[in-house]
């Protein structure tokens, strides 16, 4: 599938997540904390927890943290793309102004 240049897609988010270093910690037998370091060095930390340690399931905790992190990646990648597109628009504006002005 061909990727559009003006969108972020799930494949990009999954790839970025997979390429990141991850550390997982469990606290008080009921709280999962996942920290990832993106390839560029930026760090994201998310957590999930339950009230009663008897209900704790690390697999569920990991899944919830992964979902939160991927949601954050959508925001960050969308922001990054908007910045790039904004710069392109300003550059196009500059070029158009230069060539359309009459001397």
N, C-alpha and C positions, 0 to 999 in steps of 0.2 A: 504494500500500500504506500502510495506516494504521500509524503508529509508536506503540508502547506507551510509556507514561510511565515505566515502571520497568525499561527495558532500554536498552542501547546497541546500535546496529546498524551494519552495514557502510556503509550510506549516510551516516550521520553521520561515521564515521571518514574516508571518502573525501572528503567535503565539507570537513571540517576540514583535511585534508592539502592539498587543492587551494587553499584560501583562505590558506594559510600562505606566507610568503616563504621562498625556498630559495636556498642557495648551495652550489655543488658545487666541490670542489677535488680535484686528482689529485696525489699525491706519489710521487716516485721511480719513476714509470711503472708502478706496481703497486698503488697504494692509492687508493681513492675515499673521500672524506669528504663527507658531506652534512649541512649544518646547516639547520634550519628554525626560523623564528620564528612561533609561533602567533599568531592575531589578538589574543590578550590579552597578547602580549609574551614569553611563556614560550618558552625555546629548548631544542631537542633536537638532539643531534649523534650521528651514527652513522657507522661506517666498515666497509669491506670491503677485503680485500687478498689477493693471491696471493703465492706464494713467488718465482716466476720471472716477471720482467717480460714474457717472451715469451708467457706464458699470460694476460696481462692483457687484459680486455675491459671497457671502461668501461660499456657497456650492462648487462652482468651486474652490475658493481659498483653501479650506480645502482639496479637492481632489488632487490638484496640490502639496500641501505641503506633503500630505501623500505619494504620489508617489515618491517625492524627498527623503523623509525619508527612505522609503523602499529600494530605490536604494542605499542609503548610508549603510543601514543594510546589503545588499548583499555584498558590498565591505568589511565591517567590519567583517562579519561572514566568508567570503572567506579568508580574511587575518588570522583570528583566526584559521581556519581549516588548512591553509597552515603551520602556526607555529606548530600546534600539529603534523601534518604529518611529518614535518621536524625533530622534536624532535624524533619521532618514528623511522625515517630513521637513524638518528645518533645513536640512541640506538641499533637498529638492526646491524648497522655497527660495533659498539663497541663489541657487543656480538659475532658476526661472527669473528671478529679479535681475540678475546680471545680464541675461541674454534678451530680456524683453524690454529693458529700458532703452530709450532712444537717447543717443548722445547729442 
